[in-house]
């Protein structure tokens, strides 16, 4: 099957992307690792010993960065519907966290504790229909926030990817009712033409 012009453009952009090339050199699983590095640096979201929940973790680009920073007393729980190759000091739970069985596995992994930080880099499979893709992405963001509400400890933090479009402003409004501080970031590794940004919520109001 012949590729569309848009898929050819994406492939060419991906192959020539400096962050893709850096990821290969640095041994990172995803160019998204550089987005997280910048966000962690700007917003001081991570300390050794924290408990972190990584939603939509495959292929592991974010978990790969976080796991070594948590130290021996930290805990990283990663979850995705897709498989993920093992990462040291990371407990991976495969499945849909909205399903009771998977949710219960995550809660069992937390072992009665609450998370200090919930992160999500989830994105839907793109159909090419803007309205449908935006609705799908907002659904995932709302699921991530709902999970954060259930698992974060007071004053905890939340980091998620979101796309500008229908529902974006309302989501920020909802987020501000849950957190003392909300900021929007556009990391350098995020492609300029992409509508994606990252939202950080700090100071969870339990």
Backbone as a printed PyTorch tensor [residue, N CA C, xyz], in Angstrom:
tensor([[[  0.8500,  -1.1980,   0.0000],
         [  0.0000,   0.0000,   0.0000],
         [  0.8880,   1.2500,   0.0000]],

        [[  0.5790,   2.1930,  -0.8720],
         [  1.3640,   3.4270,  -0.9560],
         [  1.1200,   4.3000,   0.2660]],

        [[  2.1770,   4.9470,   0.7130],
         [  2.0400,   5.8490,   1.8530],
         [  1.4140,   7.1600,   1.4040]],

        [[  0.6580,   7.7850,   2.3090],
         [  0.1000,   9.0990,   2.0280],
         [  1.2070,  10.1410,   2.1100]],

        [[  0.9120,  11.3360,   1.5660],
         [  1.8910,  12.4190,   1.6370],
         [  2.2090,  12.7780,   3.0760]],

        [[  1.1710,  12.7510,   3.9340],
         [  1.3850,  13.1260,   5.3360],
         [  2.2430,  12.1020,   6.0510]],

        [[  2.0460,  10.8070,   5.7580],
         [  2.8630,   9.7870,   6.4180],
         [  4.2960,   9.8220,   5.9100]],

        [[  4.4720,  10.1120,   4.6100],
         [  5.8250,  10.2700,   4.0750],
         [  6.5320,  11.4510,   4.7270]],

        [[  5.7870,  12.5510,   4.9110],
         [  6.3590,  13.7380,   5.5510],
         [  6.7620,  13.4340,   6.9920]],

        [[  5.8840,  12.6850,   7.6950],
         [  6.1920,  12.3270,   9.0950],
         [  7.4360,  11.4490,   9.1380]],

        [[  7.5160,  10.4590,   8.2440],
         [  8.6510,   9.5350,   8.2480],
         [  9.9470,  10.2830,   7.9810]],

        [[  9.9270,  11.1900,   6.9960],
         [ 11.1220,  11.9720,   6.6800],
         [ 11.5220,  12.8530,   7.8690]],

        [[ 10.5270,  13.4730,   8.4900],
         [ 10.7960,  14.3300,   9.6560],
         [ 11.3560,  13.5130,  10.8120]],

        [[ 10.7890,  12.3130,  11.0080],
         [ 11.2320,  11.4540,  12.1090],
         [ 12.6810,  11.0140,  11.9140]],

        [[ 13.0010,  10.5870,  10.6970],
         [ 14.3520,  10.0970,  10.4040],
         [ 15.3860,  11.2050,  10.6010]],

        [[ 15.0100,  12.4410,  10.2600],
         [ 15.9430,  13.5610,  10.3360],
         [ 15.8730,  14.3200,  11.6620]],

        [[ 15.0110,  13.8780,  12.5440],
         [ 14.8040,  14.5700,  13.8230],
         [ 16.0660,  14.4570,  14.6840]],

        [[ 16.6200,  15.6000,  15.1310],
         [ 17.8420,  15.5310,  15.9460],
         [ 17.6280,  14.8060,  17.2750]],

        [[ 16.4110,  14.8720,  17.8300],
         [ 16.1560,  14.1890,  19.0990],
         [ 16.0390,  12.6740,  18.9120]],

        [[ 15.5540,  12.2600,  17.7470],
         [ 15.5440,  10.8260,  17.4420],
         [ 16.9750,  10.3150,  17.3600]],

        [[ 17.8290,  11.0860,  16.6880],
         [ 19.2360,  10.6810,  16.5550],
         [ 19.9410,  10.6900,  17.9100]],

        [[ 19.6490,  11.7020,  18.7410],
         [ 20.2460,  11.7550,  20.0820],
         [ 19.7990,  10.5740,  20.9340]],

        [[ 18.5240,  10.2220,  20.8170],
         [ 18.0050,   9.0980,  21.6050],
         [ 18.7310,   7.8100,  21.2500]],

        [[ 19.0230,   7.6330,  19.9680],
         [ 19.7540,   6.4370,  19.5340],
         [ 21.1650,   6.4240,  20.1150]],

        [[ 21.7990,   7.5760,  20.1220],
         [ 23.1630,   7.6810,  20.6650],
         [ 23.1630,   7.4930,  22.1840]],

        [[ 22.1940,   8.1220,  22.8650],
         [ 22.1530,   8.0820,  24.3300],
         [ 21.5410,   6.8010,  24.8860]],

        [[ 20.9830,   5.9760,  24.0080],
         [ 20.4010,   4.7190,  24.4530],
         [ 19.0090,   4.8590,  25.0490]],

        [[ 18.3090,   5.9370,  24.7070],
         [ 16.9420,   6.1290,  25.1960],
         [ 15.9510,   5.4420,  24.2560]],

        [[ 14.8600,   4.9770,  24.8250],
         [ 13.8670,   4.2500,  24.0350],
         [ 12.9810,   5.1730,  23.2090]],

        [[ 12.9520,   6.4350,  23.5560],
         [ 12.0460,   7.3630,  22.8800],
         [ 12.6130,   8.7780,  22.9200]],

        [[ 12.3110,   9.5640,  21.8790],
         [ 12.6900,  10.9780,  21.8810],
         [ 11.9440,  11.7260,  22.9810]],

        [[ 10.8250,  11.1480,  23.4590],
         [ 10.0520,  11.7780,  24.5360],
         [ 10.8470,  11.8660,  25.8310]],

        [[ 11.9140,  11.0940,  25.9380],
         [ 12.7590,  11.1630,  27.1360],
         [ 13.2750,  12.5840,  27.3570]],

        [[ 13.6130,  13.2740,  26.2590],
         [ 14.1660,  14.6260,  26.3860],
         [ 13.1170,  15.6340,  26.8440]],

        [[ 11.8590,  15.3910,  26.4840],
         [ 10.7810,  16.2440,  26.9750],
         [ 10.6910,  16.1360,  28.4880]],

        [[ 10.7320,  14.8970,  28.9850],
         [ 10.6260,  14.6800,  30.4230],
         [ 11.8120,  15.2710,  31.1700]],

        [[ 13.0100,  15.1000,  30.6380],
         [ 14.2070,  15.6460,  31.2880],
         [ 14.0590,  17.1460,  31.4950]],

        [[ 13.5850,  17.8490,  30.4460],
         [ 13.3990,  19.2950,  30.5520],
         [ 12.3140,  19.6520,  31.5660]],

        [[ 11.2180,  18.9030,  31.5640],
         [ 10.1140,  19.1760,  32.4860],
         [ 10.5250,  18.9300,  33.9360]],

        [[ 11.2520,  17.8560,  34.1670],
         [ 11.7180,  17.5650,  35.5270],
         [ 12.6500,  18.6560,  36.0260]],

        [[ 13.4870,  19.1520,  35.1250],
         [ 14.4380,  20.1980,  35.4970],
         [ 13.7260,  21.5150,  35.8000]],

        [[ 12.7690,  21.8880,  34.9620],
         [ 12.0830,  23.1710,  35.1340],
         [ 11.1920,  23.1900,  36.3650]],

        [[ 10.4980,  22.0880,  36.6130],
         [  9.4730,  22.0880,  37.6560],
         [  9.8520,  21.3100,  38.9110]],

        [[ 11.0710,  20.7890,  38.9440],
         [ 11.5780,  20.1210,  40.1620],
         [ 10.5600,  19.1100,  40.6950]],

        [[ 10.1620,  18.1970,  39.8260],
         [  9.0890,  17.2710,  40.1660],
         [  9.5630,  16.0100,  40.8740]],

        [[ 10.8560,  15.7570,  40.8670],
         [ 11.3390,  14.4520,  41.3210],
         [ 12.3980,  14.5760,  42.4010]],

        [[ 12.2820,  13.7010,  43.3970],
         [ 13.2950,  13.5590,  44.4460],
         [ 13.5240,  12.0750,  44.6910]],

        [[ 14.7160,  11.7030,  45.1470],
         [ 14.9400,  10.3050,  45.5210],
         [ 13.9480,   9.8720,  46.5990]],

        [[ 13.5140,   8.6320,  46.5050],
         [ 12.6180,   8.0810,  47.5120],
         [ 11.1380,   8.2610,  47.2330]],

        [[ 10.8070,   8.9500,  46.1410],
         [  9.4030,   9.1770,  45.8130],
         [  8.7470,   7.9230,  45.2550]],

        [[  7.4180,   7.9220,  45.2900],
         [  6.6090,   6.9060,  44.6230],
         [  5.9800,   7.5440,  43.3970]],

        [[  6.2230,   6.9490,  42.2210],
         [  5.7900,   7.5360,  40.9580],
         [  4.9690,   6.5240,  40.1720]],

        [[  3.8870,   7.0090,  39.5590],
         [  3.0370,   6.1920,  38.7000],
         [  3.1300,   6.7400,  37.2750]],

        [[  3.5760,   5.8920,  36.3410],
         [  3.7760,   6.2790,  34.9430],
         [  2.6930,   5.6140,  34.0980]],

        [[  1.7270,   6.4030,  33.6250],
         [  0.6080,   5.8900,  32.8330],
         [  0.9160,   5.9900,  31.3480]],

        [[  0.5740,   4.9420,  30.5950],
         [  0.9000,   4.9340,  29.1660],
         [  2.3970,   4.8890,  28.9550]],

        [[  3.0510,   4.0000,  29.6830],
         [  4.5130,   4.0450,  29.8120],
         [  5.2900,   3.4960,  28.6180]],

        [[  4.6960,   2.5770,  27.8420],
         [  5.4360,   1.9620,  26.7300],
         [  5.8250,   3.0200,  25.6930]],

        [[  7.0210,   2.9240,  25.1190],
         [  8.0180,   1.8490,  25.2290],
         [  8.9500,   1.9560,  26.4390]],

        [[  8.7470,   2.9640,  27.2710],
         [  9.5560,   3.0830,  28.4740],
         [ 10.4560,   4.2920,  28.5190]],

        [[ 10.2780,   5.2320,  27.5990],
         [ 11.1510,   6.4040,  27.5410],
         [ 11.1470,   7.2360,  28.8110]],

        [[  9.9780,   7.3520,  29.4450],
         [  9.9050,   8.1320,  30.6850],
         [ 10.3470,   7.3090,  31.8910]],

        [[  9.9080,   6.0710,  31.9580],
         [ 10.3200,   5.2110,  33.0800],
         [ 11.8330,   5.0530,  33.1230]],

        [[ 12.4250,   4.9820,  31.9630],
         [ 13.8780,   4.8210,  31.8410],
         [ 14.6230,   5.9960,  32.4790]],

        [[ 14.0470,   7.1880,  32.3950],
         [ 14.6580,   8.3720,  33.0010],
         [ 14.4240,   8.3900,  34.5080]],

        [[ 13.2090,   8.0700,  34.9120],
         [ 12.8090,   8.2340,  36.3110],
         [ 13.4100,   7.1760,  37.2300]],

        [[ 13.4120,   5.9200,  36.7980],
         [ 13.8130,   4.8220,  37.6850],
         [ 15.1500,   5.0620,  38.3900]],

        [[ 16.2230,   5.4220,  37.6700],
         [ 17.5010,   5.6080,  38.3650],
         [ 17.5390,   6.8260,  39.2780]],

        [[ 16.6220,   7.7810,  39.0690],
         [ 16.6190,   8.9900,  39.8940],
         [ 15.9270,   8.7890,  41.2330]],

        [[ 15.1580,   7.7090,  41.3620],
         [ 14.3860,   7.4970,  42.5950],
         [ 15.2090,   6.8750,  43.7140]],

        [[ 16.2910,   6.2160,  43.3500],
         [ 17.1360,   5.6010,  44.3710],
         [ 16.5210,   4.3320,  44.9490]],

        [[ 17.2190,   3.7330,  45.8830],
         [ 16.8080,   2.4350,  46.4210],
         [ 15.5120,   2.4940,  47.2190]],

        [[ 15.1690,   3.6670,  47.7420],
         [ 13.9550,   3.7800,  48.5580],
         [ 12.7450,   4.2500,  47.7490]],

        [[ 12.9530,   4.5480,  46.4770],
         [ 11.8450,   4.9920,  45.6370],
         [ 11.0860,   3.8190,  45.0510]],

        [[  9.9440,   4.1380,  44.4410],
         [  9.1080,   3.1150,  43.8100],
         [  8.5370,   3.6800,  42.5140]],

        [[  8.6950,   2.9250,  41.4240],
         [  8.1440,   3.3170,  40.1310],
         [  7.2250,   2.2080,  39.6370]],

        [[  5.9680,   2.5850,  39.4100],
         [  4.9770,   1.6650,  38.8640],
         [  4.5850,   2.1960,  37.4930]],

        [[  4.7620,   1.3820,  36.4620],
         [  4.4600,   1.7720,  35.0930],
         [  3.3370,   0.8920,  34.5610]],

        [[  2.4820,   1.4860,  33.7250],
         [  1.3590,   0.7180,  33.1800],
         [  1.0550,   1.1540,  31.7540]],

        [[  0.7060,   0.1760,  30.9170],
         [  0.3330,   0.4690,  29.5370],
         [ -0.4530,  -0.7200,  28.9980]],

        [[ -1.3020,  -0.4600,  28.0000],
         [ -2.0030,  -1.5780,  27.3620],
         [ -1.0540,  -2.3540,  26.4550]],

        [[  0.0370,  -1.7110,  26.0480],
         [  1.0460,  -2.3600,  25.2170],
         [  2.1360,  -2.9720,  26.0880]],

        [[  2.8470,  -3.9790,  25.5910],
         [  3.9640,  -4.5360,  26.3560],
         [  5.1160,  -3.5480,  26.4470]],

        [[  5.9490,  -3.7090,  27.4630],
         [  7.1290,  -2.8580,  27.6430],
         [  8.2770,  -3.7220,  28.1310]],

        [[  9.4190,  -3.6030,  27.4740],
         [ 10.5910,  -4.3490,  27.9090],
         [ 10.9770,  -3.9190,  29.3190]],

        [[ 11.4850,  -4.8590,  30.1370],
         [ 11.7720,  -4.5440,  31.5410],
         [ 12.7510,  -3.3890,  31.7130]],

        [[ 12.5470,  -2.6340,  32.7680],
         [ 13.4390,  -1.5590,  33.1980],
         [ 13.7820,  -1.8280,  34.6510]],

        [[ 15.0540,  -1.8080,  35.0300],
         [ 15.4240,  -2.0930,  36.4160],
         [ 14.6670,  -1.2080,  37.4070]],

        [[ 14.2590,  -1.8140,  38.5160],
         [ 13.6030,  -1.1060,  39.6200],
         [ 12.2730,  -0.4760,  39.1970]],

        [[ 11.6300,  -1.1080,  38.2200],
         [ 10.3290,  -0.6440,  37.7420],
         [  9.3620,  -1.8200,  37.7340]],

        [[  8.1970,  -1.6300,  38.3310],
         [  7.1570,  -2.6570,  38.2900],
         [  6.1950,  -2.3090,  37.1680]],

        [[  6.1490,  -3.1480,  36.1580],
         [  5.2940,  -2.8870,  35.0070],
         [  4.0320,  -3.7180,  35.0710]],

        [[  2.8910,  -3.0650,  34.8520],
         [  1.5900,  -3.7300,  34.8610],
         [  0.9430,  -3.4900,  33.5030]],

        [[  0.7790,  -4.5630,  32.7240],
         [  0.1990,  -4.4130,  31.3960],
         [ -1.3140,  -4.5270,  31.4570]],

        [[ -1.9860,  -3.6090,  30.7710],
         [ -3.4440,  -3.6400,  30.7160],
         [ -4.0280,  -2.2500,  30.7720]],

        [[ -5.3360,  -2.1820,  30.6780],
         [ -6.0890,  -0.9370,  30.7050],
         [ -6.4120,  -0.5940,  32.1540]],

        [[ -5.8460,   0.5110,  32.6710],
         [ -6.0110,   0.8120,  34.0950],
         [ -7.4370,   1.2240,  34.4570]],

        [[ -8.3010,   1.4020,  33.4460],
         [ -9.7120,   1.6720,  33.7590],
         [-10.4680,   0.3810,  34.0630]],

        [[ -9.8490,  -0.7590,  33.7640],
         [-10.4700,  -2.0420,  34.0910],
         [-10.1350,  -2.4170,  35.5300]],

        [[-11.1000,  -2.9780,  36.2090],
         [-10.9720,  -3.2230,  37.6420],
         [ -9.7630,  -4.0900,  37.9800]],

        [[ -9.5340,  -5.1290,  37.1930],
         [ -8.4230,  -6.0380,  37.4870],
         [ -7.0730,  -5.3130,  37.4280]],

        [[ -6.8920,  -4.5030,  36.4010],
         [ -5.6260,  -3.7760,  36.2440],
         [ -5.5040,  -2.6950,  37.3130]],

        [[ -6.5950,  -1.9790,  37.5510],
         [ -6.5970,  -0.9610,  38.6080],
         [ -6.2180,  -1.5760,  39.9480]],

        [[ -6.7690,  -2.7430,  40.2460],
         [ -6.4580,  -3.4070,  41.5140],
         [ -4.9980,  -3.8310,  41.5870]],

        [[ -4.4230,  -4.2160,  40.4500],
         [ -2.9950,  -4.5660,  40.4290],
         [ -2.1360,  -3.3400,  40.7490]],

        [[ -2.5320,  -2.1830,  40.2010],
         [ -1.7900,  -0.9490,  40.4840],
         [ -1.9100,  -0.5810,  41.9530]],

        [[ -3.1110,  -0.7020,  42.5010],
         [ -3.3070,  -0.3880,  43.9190],
         [ -2.5230,  -1.3590,  44.8010]],

        [[ -2.4590,  -2.6230,  44.3860],
         [ -1.6780,  -3.6040,  45.1500],
         [ -0.1960,  -3.2540,  45.1040]],

        [[  0.2690,  -2.7700,  43.9540],
         [  1.6770,  -2.3790,  43.8180],
         [  1.9860,  -1.1700,  44.7060]],

        [[  1.0140,  -0.2750,  44.8430],
         [  1.2010,   0.8830,  45.7390],
         [  1.2440,   0.4370,  47.1990]],

        [[  0.6240,  -0.7030,  47.4740],
         [  0.7200,  -1.3260,  48.8010],
         [  0.2600,  -0.3920,  49.9270]],

        [[ -0.8810,   0.2520,  49.6870],
         [ -1.4360,   1.1140,  50.7240],
         [ -0.8680,   2.5120,  50.7550]],

        [[  0.1280,   2.7760,  49.9230],
         [  0.7200,   4.1180,  49.8640],
         [  0.0010,   4.9590,  48.8090]],

        [[  0.2810,   6.2450,  48.8300],
         [ -0.1750,   7.1390,  47.7760],
         [  1.0360,   7.5830,  46.9690]],

        [[  0.7930,   7.9620,  45.7260],
         [  1.8860,   8.3970,  44.8500],
         [  2.2520,   9.8550,  45.1070]],

        [[  3.5290,  10.1590,  44.9910],
         [  4.0030,  11.5510,  45.0480],
         [  3.8250,  12.2420,  43.7060]],

        [[  3.8790,  11.4540,  42.6290],
         [  3.8380,  12.0100,  41.2820],
         [  3.1600,  11.0210,  40.3550]],

        [[  2.1910,  11.5150,  39.5700],
         [  1.5510,  10.7240,  38.5110],
         [  1.8620,  11.4020,  37.1920]],

        [[  2.3850,  10.6340,  36.2290],
         [  2.7510,  11.1880,  34.9240],
         [  2.0390,  10.4200,  33.8180]],

        [[  1.7450,  11.1070,  32.7320],
         [  1.0860,  10.4600,  31.6060],
         [  1.5500,  11.0880,  30.2990]],

        [[  2.0540,  10.2560,  29.4040],
         [  2.4100,  10.6960,  28.0500],
         [  1.5070,   9.9850,  27.0430]],

        [[  0.3090,   9.6200,  27.5010],
         [ -0.6130,   8.8650,  26.6470],
         [ -1.0900,   9.6960,  25.4650]],

        [[ -1.2560,   9.0290,  24.3410],
         [ -1.8180,   9.6550,  23.1460],
         [ -2.5900,   8.5880,  22.3810]],

        [[ -3.6870,   8.9780,  21.7180],
         [ -4.4880,   7.9850,  20.9880],
         [ -3.8400,   7.6190,  19.6630]],

        [[ -4.3080,   6.5410,  19.0800],
         [ -3.9390,   6.2360,  17.6970],
         [ -4.6270,   7.2670,  16.8040]],

        [[ -3.8460,   7.9320,  15.9720],
         [ -4.3580,   9.0340,  15.1690],
         [ -5.1290,   8.5110,  13.9520]],

        [[ -6.3580,   9.0230,  13.7830],
         [ -7.1920,   8.6190,  12.6550],
         [ -7.0660,   9.5820,  11.4770]],

        [[ -6.6120,  10.8140,  11.7690],
         [ -6.5520,  11.8330,  10.7330],
         [ -7.7710,  12.7340,  10.7090]],

        [[ -8.7870,  12.3710,  11.4930],
         [ -9.9800,  13.2080,  11.6310],
         [ -9.7900,  14.0530,  12.8860]],

        [[ -9.5480,  15.3380,  12.7030],
         [ -9.1310,  16.1980,  13.8140],
         [-10.0820,  16.1510,  15.0060]],

        [[-11.3740,  16.2660,  14.7580],
         [-12.3500,  16.3050,  15.8540],
         [-12.3400,  14.9980,  16.6360]],

        [[-12.2710,  13.8920,  15.9240],
         [-12.2580,  12.5790,  16.5830],
         [-10.9580,  12.3750,  17.3540]],

        [[ -9.8370,  12.7880,  16.7550],
         [ -8.5470,  12.6260,  17.4260],
         [ -8.4750,  13.4810,  18.6890]],

        [[ -9.0150,  14.7060,  18.6240],
         [ -9.0040,  15.5690,  19.7970],
         [ -9.8670,  14.9920,  20.9030]],

        [[-11.0350,  14.4790,  20.5390],
         [-11.9190,  13.8680,  21.5330],
         [-11.2390,  12.6690,  22.1870]],

        [[-10.5510,  11.8590,  21.3970],
         [ -9.8490,  10.6860,  21.9390],
         [ -8.7310,  11.0990,  22.8830]],

        [[ -7.9870,  12.1430,  22.5010],
         [ -6.8730,  12.5870,  23.3410],
         [ -7.3850,  13.1830,  24.6530]],

        [[ -8.4820,  13.9420,  24.5960],
         [ -9.0420,  14.5210,  25.8170],
         [ -9.5770,  13.4310,  26.7400]],

        [[-10.1250,  12.3850,  26.1530],
         [-10.6090,  11.2610,  26.9570],
         [ -9.4580,  10.6410,  27.7510]],

        [[ -8.3180,  10.4570,  27.1060],
         [ -7.1590,   9.8720,  27.7870],
         [ -6.6360,  10.7980,  28.8840]],

        [[ -6.6040,  12.0990,  28.6130],
         [ -6.1340,  13.0620,  29.6090],
         [ -7.0490,  13.0520,  30.8420]],

        [[ -8.3480,  12.9880,  30.5870],
         [ -9.2990,  12.9590,  31.7000],
         [ -9.1680,  11.6770,  32.5060]],

        [[ -8.9000,  10.5550,  31.8220],
         [ -8.6620,   9.2960,  32.5360],
         [ -7.4280,   9.4070,  33.4260]],

        [[ -6.3800,  10.0340,  32.8990],
         [ -5.1440,  10.1940,  33.6720],
         [ -5.3920,  11.0550,  34.9070]],

        [[ -6.1540,  12.1410,  34.7470],
         [ -6.4570,  13.0020,  35.8940],
         [ -7.3000,  12.2630,  36.9250]],

        [[ -8.2530,  11.4780,  36.4550],
         [ -9.0830,  10.6980,  37.3830],
         [ -8.2200,   9.7260,  38.1770]],

        [[ -7.2660,   9.1010,  37.4990],
         [ -6.3550,   8.1780,  38.1900],
         [ -5.5020,   8.9380,  39.1970]],

        [[ -5.0420,  10.1180,  38.8170],
         [ -4.2390,  10.9260,  39.7400],
         [ -5.0460,  11.2950,  40.9790]],

        [[ -6.2990,  11.6400,  40.7900],
         [ -7.1550,  11.9910,  41.9330],
         [ -7.2920,  10.8220,  42.9110]],

        [[ -7.2790,   9.6110,  42.3580],
         [ -7.4600,   8.4330,  43.2010],
         [ -6.1750,   7.9670,  43.8760]],

        [[ -5.0360,   8.3440,  43.3280],
         [ -3.7850,   7.7570,  43.8120],
         [ -2.7920,   8.7470,  44.4090]],

        [[ -2.9700,  10.0610,  44.1660],
         [ -1.9960,  11.0430,  44.6570],
         [ -2.1670,  11.3190,  46.1490]],

        [[ -1.0540,  11.5490,  46.8040],
         [ -1.1000,  12.0050,  48.1900],
         [ -1.2740,  13.5210,  48.2160]],

        [[ -1.7300,  14.0810,  49.3270],
         [ -1.8510,  15.5360,  49.4210],
         [ -0.5250,  16.2160,  49.0630]],

        [[ -0.6090,  17.3040,  48.3140],
         [  0.5390,  18.0750,  47.8320],
         [  1.3260,  17.3590,  46.7380]],

        [[  0.8190,  16.2350,  46.2420],
         [  1.4760,  15.5320,  45.1540],
         [  1.3900,  16.2990,  43.8470]],

        [[  2.0730,  15.7780,  42.8140],
         [  2.1520,  16.4650,  41.5210],
         [  1.6550,  15.5670,  40.3900]],

        [[  1.2550,  16.2230,  39.3060],
         [  0.6750,  15.5390,  38.1470],
         [  1.2500,  16.1740,  36.8860]],

        [[  1.6490,  15.3250,  35.9520],
         [  2.2020,  15.7920,  34.6740],
         [  1.5350,  15.0180,  33.5530]],

        [[  0.9640,  15.7240,  32.5860],
         [  0.3180,  15.0220,  31.4840],
         [  0.5030,  15.7550,  30.1650]],

        [[  0.5190,  14.9760,  29.0860],
         [  0.4900,  15.5480,  27.7440],
         [ -0.9520,  15.8830,  27.3910]],

        [[ -1.1400,  16.9950,  26.6850],
         [ -2.4670,  17.3970,  26.2390],
         [ -2.3150,  18.1390,  24.9160]],

        [[ -3.3760,  18.1240,  24.1180],
         [ -3.3490,  18.7890,  22.8190],
         [ -4.3160,  19.9770,  22.8280]],

        [[ -3.8570,  21.0900,  22.2750],
         [ -4.7370,  22.2430,  22.1160],
         [ -5.9270,  21.8640,  21.2370]],

        [[ -7.1050,  22.3280,  21.6330],
         [ -8.3050,  22.0450,  20.8540],
         [ -9.5130,  21.9900,  21.7660]],

        [[-10.5910,  21.4180,  21.2650],
         [-11.8390,  21.3170,  22.0170],
         [-11.6100,  20.6010,  23.3540]],

        [[-12.0250,  21.2350,  24.4310],
         [-11.9060,  20.6370,  25.7620],
         [-10.6660,  21.0520,  26.5240]],

        [[ -9.6990,  21.6720,  25.8230],
         [ -8.4320,  22.0350,  26.4570],
         [ -8.6230,  23.0420,  27.5990]],

        [[ -9.3320,  24.1330,  27.3280],
         [ -9.5070,  25.1760,  28.3480],
         [-10.3060,  24.6600,  29.5370]],

        [[-11.3140,  23.8440,  29.2690],
         [-12.1100,  23.2960,  30.3590],
         [-11.2770,  22.3670,  31.2350]],

        [[-10.3850,  21.6080,  30.6010],
         [ -9.5210,  20.7130,  31.3760],
         [ -8.6150,  21.5090,  32.3090]],

        [[ -8.0280,  22.5930,  31.7980],
         [ -7.1740,  23.4360,  32.6420],
         [ -7.9740,  24.0060,  33.8130]],

        [[ -9.2090,  24.3940,  33.5320],
         [-10.0810,  24.9160,  34.5870],
         [-10.3230,  23.8550,  35.6610]],

        [[-10.6070,  22.6310,  35.2360],
         [-10.8080,  21.5310,  36.1870],
         [ -9.5440,  21.2600,  36.9840]],

        [[ -8.4060,  21.3120,  36.2930],
         [ -7.1320,  21.0210,  36.9470],
         [ -6.8400,  22.0280,  38.0620]],

        [[ -7.2060,  23.2730,  37.8270],
         [ -6.9370,  24.3200,  38.8290],
         [ -7.7840,  24.1460,  40.0890]],

        [[ -8.8610,  23.3730,  39.9990],
         [ -9.6380,  23.0800,  41.2110],
         [ -8.9800,  21.9790,  42.0410]],

        [[ -8.0490,  21.2350,  41.4100],
         [ -7.4150,  20.0940,  42.0810],
         [ -6.0140,  20.3930,  42.6010]],

        [[ -5.3690,  21.4220,  42.0280],
         [ -3.9700,  21.6940,  42.3550],
         [ -3.7740,  23.1750,  42.6910]],

        [[ -2.8300,  23.4280,  43.5710],
         [ -2.5250,  24.8130,  43.9620],
         [ -1.9020,  25.5970,  42.8170]],

        [[ -1.1070,  24.9230,  41.9890],
         [ -0.4010,  25.5980,  40.8990],
         [ -0.4890,  24.7600,  39.6410]],

        [[ -0.8280,  25.4010,  38.5320],
         [ -0.9080,  24.7180,  37.2400],
         [ -0.1190,  25.5320,  36.2180]],

        [[  0.8170,  24.8870,  35.5190],
         [  1.5860,  25.5630,  34.4770],
         [  1.5490,  24.7280,  33.2020]],

        [[  1.6690,  25.4110,  32.0720],
         [  1.6930,  24.7590,  30.7600],
         [  3.0860,  24.9120,  30.1710]],

        [[  3.6430,  23.8090,  29.6770],
         [  5.0040,  23.8070,  29.1350],
         [  5.0090,  23.3030,  27.6920]],

        [[  5.9340,  23.8250,  26.9130],
         [  6.1960,  23.3290,  25.5580],
         [  7.6860,  23.0080,  25.4840]],

        [[  8.0650,  21.7630,  25.7890],
         [  9.4970,  21.4220,  25.7990],
         [ 10.1590,  21.6140,  24.4370]],

        [[ 11.4460,  21.8590,  24.4490],
         [ 12.1920,  22.0510,  23.2010],
         [ 12.0790,  20.8310,  22.2860]],

        [[ 11.9900,  19.6380,  22.8860],
         [ 11.9290,  18.4120,  22.0860],
         [ 10.5490,  18.1670,  21.4870]],

        [[  9.5760,  18.9770,  21.8710],
         [  8.2440,  18.8730,  21.2790],
         [  8.2440,  19.6100,  19.9440]],

        [[  7.8540,  18.9330,  18.8920],
         [  7.9070,  19.5400,  17.5580],
         [  7.0740,  20.8120,  17.5060]],

        [[  7.6260,  21.8420,  16.8960],
         [  6.9960,  23.1660,  16.8870],
         [  5.6010,  23.1370,  16.2780]],

        [[  5.4130,  22.3240,  15.2430],
         [  4.1150,  22.3210,  14.5670],
         [  3.0710,  21.4870,  15.3140]],

        [[  3.5100,  20.7340,  16.3100],
         [  2.5860,  19.8810,  17.0620],
         [  1.7410,  20.7090,  18.0170]],

        [[  0.4820,  20.3150,  18.1760],
         [ -0.4190,  20.9880,  19.1150],
         [ -0.2110,  20.5030,  20.5480]],

        [[  0.7220,  19.5740,  20.7470],
         [  0.9140,  19.0390,  22.0880],
         [  1.6300,  20.0300,  22.9980]],

        [[  1.1860,  20.0560,  24.2370],
         [  1.8830,  20.7440,  25.3190],
         [  1.8130,  19.8280,  26.5300]],

        [[  2.5210,  20.2010,  27.5760],
         [  2.4930,  19.4180,  28.8100],
         [  2.0130,  20.2940,  29.9490]],

        [[  1.1210,  19.7580,  30.7440],
         [  0.5370,  20.5010,  31.8590],
         [  1.0460,  19.9010,  33.1610]],

        [[  1.5060,  20.7570,  34.0430],
         [  2.0190,  20.3550,  35.3510],
         [  1.0940,  20.9020,  36.4350]],

        [[  0.6140,  20.0190,  37.2830],
         [ -0.1540,  20.4330,  38.4500],
         [  0.6440,  20.1050,  39.7000]],

        [[  0.8160,  21.0930,  40.5760],
         [  1.5920,  20.8890,  41.8130],
         [  0.7190,  21.2930,  43.0100]],

        [[  0.8870,  20.5460,  44.0890],
         [  0.1160,  20.8390,  45.3020],
         [ -1.2800,  20.2700,  45.2300]],

        [[ -1.3930,  18.9550,  45.1170],
         [ -2.7030,  18.3030,  45.0030],
         [ -3.5540,  18.5600,  46.2390]],

        [[ -4.7860,  18.9650,  46.0040],
         [ -5.7450,  19.2140,  47.0910],
         [ -6.5580,  17.9490,  47.2960]],

        [[ -6.1710,  17.1340,  48.2380],
         [ -6.8170,  15.8380,  48.4490],
         [ -8.2600,  16.0620,  48.8880]]])
